């Protein structure tokens, strides 16, 4: 099992960003594009942190700035207590990044790739844990097979293994389950949970919002380069407004919606009535009382709580 990184920052913040801006120069006479606009972001030590946003929101730019492959226009970032400008080498050593692209050598075995990666980070042979890491991600049986023979899911797990060779306290997973099937996705989820339980801070970007809802304990959302929320998942979900109450009626939906229900935005649906409501303004019991007062006989009631996708679409204006 991977051991936790012991020298945690005293303030409990794994990644601290202040005033991060990135402006890309326009090519071919095009106007400059601002990818990040004064982003302030704290990611706590030990969190599974979801960094979400529509395409073009600035997620990849933020990650690439941390990785040192994109130069920020303004602001500062500290990674595990090390400023990326003051000590870029140490800052990069404090983080492991699993990219979207499968950047593995097809003619190296998984074990060879881990040994090579460890060498790049200056990990001495006696301190390397290649076999231990391969066991953790479930690739021990394929340790000596050429990478070109691995399945897509195995290659994803190999990327996670490569990012862990230098025992970074922070692991950034950029769309880690893109294009994998349900079973392999679940295996990767198990790997992520195991790493976090071992003390690794996880930063996850994903377009699978059910994945973020299942794994993350804190979520930030970027939109048009600006940070629009950063809060615990439970608090974010509690603030969701739209809930759904579906009532099956003995006689089916009414031919004409009673005025009191119409005022709530009730809709006739197959077998009954659907009401979307804000629980801060209206309660389910009140809606049922209105139904009874209108003489409608309720056969069954189903409530649907908003999920992270509903919250995300509400906050980003419906952008996918």
C-alpha positions as CSV (number, residue, x, y, z in Angstrom):
1,X,0.0,0.0,0.0
2,X,1.2,3.5,-0.8
3,X,2.3,5.3,2.3
4,X,1.0,8.8,3.0
5,X,3.3,11.8,2.4
6,X,4.3,12.9,5.9
7,X,5.3,16.5,5.5
8,X,1.9,18.1,5.0
9,X,1.8,22.0,4.9
10,X,1.1,23.5,8.3
11,X,-1.9,25.4,7.0
12,X,-3.6,22.2,5.7
13,X,-3.7,23.5,2.1
14,X,-2.4,21.2,-0.6
15,X,-2.8,23.6,-3.5
16,X,-3.2,27.4,-3.0
17,X,-3.9,29.6,-6.1
18,X,-4.2,33.4,-5.9
19,X,-5.2,35.7,-8.7
20,X,-4.3,33.3,-11.4
21,X,-4.7,34.7,-14.9
22,X,-3.8,33.3,-18.3
23,X,-4.2,35.3,-21.5
24,X,-3.3,33.5,-24.8
25,X,-2.0,35.8,-27.5
26,X,-4.3,35.8,-30.5
27,X,-2.8,34.2,-33.6
28,X,-3.4,35.3,-37.1
29,X,-4.8,38.7,-36.1
30,X,-7.3,37.2,-33.7
31,X,-8.0,38.9,-30.4
32,X,-6.3,37.6,-27.3
33,X,-8.2,35.0,-25.3
34,X,-8.4,35.0,-21.5
35,X,-8.5,31.4,-20.3
36,X,-8.3,32.1,-16.6
37,X,-9.6,35.3,-14.9
38,X,-8.3,36.0,-11.3
39,X,-8.9,32.5,-10.0
40,X,-8.4,32.1,-6.2
41,X,-8.6,28.4,-5.2
42,X,-7.7,26.4,-2.1
43,X,-7.5,22.6,-2.2
44,X,-7.3,21.0,1.3
45,X,-4.9,18.3,2.2
46,X,-6.5,14.8,1.9
47,X,-9.4,15.9,-0.2
48,X,-10.8,14.3,-3.3
49,X,-11.4,17.5,-5.1
50,X,-13.5,17.9,-8.2
51,X,-12.5,20.6,-10.7
52,X,-15.4,20.8,-13.1
53,X,-16.5,23.1,-15.9
54,X,-17.7,23.1,-19.5
55,X,-15.3,22.6,-22.4
56,X,-13.1,25.7,-22.6
57,X,-13.7,26.7,-19.0
58,X,-10.0,26.8,-18.1
59,X,-9.5,23.5,-16.3
60,X,-6.7,22.2,-18.5
61,X,-5.0,25.5,-18.5
62,X,-5.0,25.5,-14.7
63,X,-3.6,22.0,-14.6
64,X,-0.9,22.8,-17.2
65,X,0.2,25.8,-15.2
66,X,0.7,23.6,-12.1
67,X,2.6,21.1,-14.3
68,X,4.9,23.8,-15.6
69,X,3.9,23.4,-19.3
70,X,1.9,26.7,-19.5
71,X,3.2,30.0,-18.1
72,X,0.6,32.0,-16.2
73,X,0.1,35.6,-17.0
74,X,-0.4,36.7,-13.4
75,X,-0.9,35.3,-9.9
76,X,0.8,32.7,-7.7
77,X,0.4,28.9,-7.0
78,X,1.8,27.0,-4.1
79,X,1.9,23.2,-4.4
80,X,2.3,21.4,-1.1
81,X,3.8,24.6,0.4
82,X,6.2,25.3,-2.5
83,X,5.7,28.2,-4.9
84,X,5.9,27.2,-8.5
85,X,8.0,30.3,-9.3
86,X,10.4,30.1,-6.3
87,X,11.2,26.4,-6.7
88,X,9.6,25.0,-9.9
89,X,11.6,21.7,-9.6
90,X,10.3,20.9,-6.1
91,X,6.8,22.1,-7.0
92,X,6.6,19.7,-9.9
93,X,7.9,16.9,-7.7
94,X,5.1,17.5,-5.3
95,X,2.5,16.6,-7.9
96,X,1.7,13.7,-10.2
97,X,-0.4,14.3,-13.2
98,X,-2.4,11.7,-15.1
99,X,-3.2,13.2,-18.5
100,X,-6.1,12.5,-20.8
101,X,-3.7,11.3,-23.6
102,X,-2.2,7.8,-23.4
103,X,1.4,8.9,-23.3
104,X,3.1,5.5,-22.9
105,X,5.8,3.8,-24.9
106,X,4.3,0.9,-26.8
107,X,7.6,-1.1,-26.7
108,X,8.3,-0.8,-23.0
109,X,6.8,-3.1,-20.4
110,X,4.8,-1.5,-17.5
111,X,7.7,-2.2,-15.1
112,X,10.3,-0.7,-17.5
113,X,8.1,2.4,-17.9
114,X,7.9,2.9,-14.1
115,X,11.6,2.4,-13.7
116,X,12.3,4.9,-16.4
117,X,9.9,7.4,-15.0
118,X,11.4,7.0,-11.5
119,X,14.8,7.7,-12.9
120,X,13.5,10.9,-14.5
121,X,12.4,12.1,-11.0
122,X,15.8,11.1,-9.5
123,X,14.4,8.3,-7.4
124,X,17.3,6.0,-6.4
125,X,17.0,2.3,-7.4
126,X,16.9,1.2,-3.7
127,X,13.9,3.5,-3.1
128,X,11.8,2.6,-6.1
129,X,8.5,0.8,-5.6
130,X,7.6,-0.3,-9.1
131,X,6.3,-3.7,-8.1
132,X,4.3,-2.3,-5.2
133,X,2.7,0.3,-7.5
134,X,1.9,-2.2,-10.2
135,X,0.2,-4.4,-7.6
136,X,-1.8,-1.4,-6.3
137,X,-3.2,-0.7,-9.8
138,X,-3.8,-4.3,-10.6
139,X,-1.1,-4.7,-13.3
140,X,1.3,-7.2,-11.6
141,X,0.3,-9.9,-14.1
142,X,1.1,-7.6,-17.0
143,X,4.4,-6.2,-15.5
144,X,6.5,-7.8,-18.2
145,X,4.1,-7.5,-21.2
146,X,4.7,-4.9,-23.9
147,X,2.4,-1.9,-23.3
148,X,1.0,-2.2,-26.8
149,X,-0.6,-5.4,-25.7
150,X,-2.5,-3.8,-22.8
151,X,-6.2,-3.0,-23.0
152,X,-7.4,0.6,-22.9
153,X,-8.3,0.2,-19.2
154,X,-5.0,-1.2,-18.3
155,X,-3.2,1.6,-20.1
156,X,-5.3,4.1,-18.0
157,X,-4.1,2.3,-14.9
158,X,-0.5,2.4,-16.1
159,X,-0.8,6.2,-16.4
160,X,-1.9,6.4,-12.8
161,X,1.1,4.1,-11.8
162,X,3.5,6.3,-13.7
163,X,2.3,9.4,-11.9
164,X,2.9,7.7,-8.5
165,X,6.6,6.6,-9.0
166,X,8.0,9.6,-7.1
167,X,5.4,9.3,-4.3
168,X,3.8,12.7,-4.8
169,X,1.4,13.9,-2.1
170,X,-1.0,15.2,-4.8
171,X,-2.3,13.3,-7.8
172,X,-4.2,15.2,-10.6
173,X,-6.4,13.0,-12.7
174,X,-7.5,14.7,-16.0
175,X,-10.5,12.8,-17.4
176,X,-9.2,9.5,-16.0
177,X,-12.1,7.3,-17.2
178,X,-12.7,8.8,-20.6
179,X,-13.6,6.0,-23.1
180,X,-13.4,3.1,-20.7
181,X,-16.3,0.7,-19.9
182,X,-18.3,0.5,-16.7
183,X,-16.3,-2.3,-15.1
184,X,-12.9,-0.6,-15.8
185,X,-14.3,2.7,-14.6
186,X,-15.3,1.1,-11.3
187,X,-11.8,-0.4,-10.9
188,X,-10.2,3.0,-11.5
189,X,-12.6,4.5,-8.9
190,X,-11.4,1.8,-6.4
191,X,-7.8,2.8,-7.2
192,X,-8.6,6.5,-6.6
193,X,-10.3,5.7,-3.2
194,X,-7.4,3.6,-2.1
195,X,-4.9,6.3,-2.9
196,X,-6.9,8.9,-1.0
197,X,-7.3,6.6,2.0
198,X,-3.5,6.3,2.0
199,X,-3.2,10.0,2.3
200,X,-2.9,11.2,-1.3
201,X,-4.8,14.4,-2.1
202,X,-6.7,13.8,-5.4
203,X,-7.7,16.5,-7.9
204,X,-10.2,15.2,-10.4
205,X,-11.4,16.7,-13.6
206,X,-14.2,14.9,-15.4
207,X,-17.2,15.4,-17.7
208,X,-18.9,12.4,-16.1
209,X,-20.7,14.3,-13.3
210,X,-21.9,11.1,-11.7
211,X,-18.2,10.2,-11.2
212,X,-17.5,13.5,-9.5
213,X,-20.6,13.0,-7.3
214,X,-19.5,9.5,-6.3
215,X,-15.9,10.3,-5.6
216,X,-15.4,14.0,-4.5
217,X,-15.9,15.5,-1.1
218,X,-15.4,19.0,-2.4
219,X,-16.2,20.6,-5.8
220,X,-15.2,23.7,-7.6
221,X,-16.7,24.8,-10.9
222,X,-15.0,27.0,-13.5
223,X,-17.0,28.8,-16.2
224,X,-15.5,31.1,-18.9
225,X,-12.2,31.2,-16.9
226,X,-13.8,32.3,-13.6
227,X,-14.4,30.3,-10.5
228,X,-18.1,30.3,-9.8
229,X,-18.2,28.0,-6.7
230,X,-15.8,26.1,-4.4
231,X,-17.5,24.3,-1.5
232,X,-18.1,20.9,0.1
233,X,-20.2,18.6,-2.1
234,X,-22.9,18.2,0.6
235,X,-23.2,22.0,0.9
236,X,-23.3,22.4,-2.8
237,X,-26.0,19.8,-3.2
238,X,-28.0,21.2,-0.3
239,X,-28.2,24.6,-2.1
240,X,-29.7,23.0,-5.2
241,X,-33.2,24.5,-5.7
242,X,-35.2,22.5,-8.2
243,X,-36.8,19.3,-6.9
244,X,-39.4,17.2,-8.7
245,X,-42.7,15.8,-7.4
246,X,-44.5,13.3,-9.7
247,X,-48.0,12.3,-8.6
248,X,-49.9,9.4,-10.2
249,X,-53.7,10.1,-10.3
250,X,-56.4,7.6,-10.1
251,X,-58.2,9.2,-13.1
252,X,-55.1,10.2,-15.0
253,X,-54.0,13.8,-15.6
254,X,-56.9,16.4,-15.3
255,X,-58.4,17.7,-18.5
256,X,-57.8,21.2,-17.3
257,X,-55.1,22.0,-14.7
258,X,-56.6,23.6,-11.5
259,X,-55.5,27.2,-11.2
260,X,-53.6,26.7,-7.9
261,X,-51.6,23.9,-9.5
262,X,-51.0,25.9,-12.7
263,X,-49.6,28.7,-10.5
264,X,-47.0,26.2,-9.3
265,X,-46.0,25.3,-12.9
266,X,-47.6,21.9,-12.7
267,X,-47.5,19.9,-15.9
268,X,-49.8,17.0,-17.1
269,X,-47.7,13.9,-17.7
270,X,-48.6,10.3,-18.5
271,X,-50.7,9.0,-15.6
272,X,-50.7,12.2,-13.5
273,X,-49.1,15.5,-12.7
274,X,-45.5,16.7,-12.4
275,X,-44.4,19.7,-10.3
276,X,-40.9,21.1,-10.2
277,X,-40.5,23.3,-7.2
278,X,-38.1,25.2,-5.0
279,X,-38.1,23.7,-1.5
280,X,-37.1,27.1,-0.1
281,X,-40.5,28.5,-1.3
282,X,-42.8,25.5,-1.5
283,X,-43.0,22.2,0.4
284,X,-44.1,18.8,-1.0
285,X,-46.8,18.6,1.7
286,X,-48.2,21.9,0.5
287,X,-48.4,20.7,-3.1
288,X,-50.2,17.5,-2.0
289,X,-52.6,19.5,0.0
290,X,-53.4,21.7,-3.0
291,X,-53.9,18.5,-5.1
292,X,-56.4,17.2,-2.5
293,X,-58.2,20.5,-2.3
294,X,-58.7,20.4,-6.1
295,X,-60.4,17.0,-5.7
296,X,-57.7,15.0,-7.4
297,X,-57.2,11.5,-6.0
298,X,-53.5,10.7,-5.6
299,X,-52.5,7.1,-6.2
300,X,-48.7,7.3,-5.8
301,X,-46.1,10.0,-5.1
302,X,-42.5,10.0,-6.3
303,X,-39.9,12.6,-5.4
304,X,-36.7,13.2,-7.3
305,X,-33.8,15.0,-5.6
306,X,-31.5,17.1,-7.8
307,X,-28.1,15.6,-8.7
308,X,-24.8,17.2,-9.4
309,X,-25.7,17.4,-13.1
310,X,-28.7,19.6,-12.2
311,X,-26.6,21.8,-10.1
312,X,-23.9,22.1,-12.7
313,X,-26.3,23.0,-15.5
314,X,-28.0,25.6,-13.3
315,X,-24.6,27.3,-12.4
316,X,-23.2,27.2,-15.8
317,X,-26.3,28.4,-17.6
318,X,-27.0,24.9,-19.2
319,X,-23.6,24.6,-20.9
320,X,-22.6,21.0,-21.5
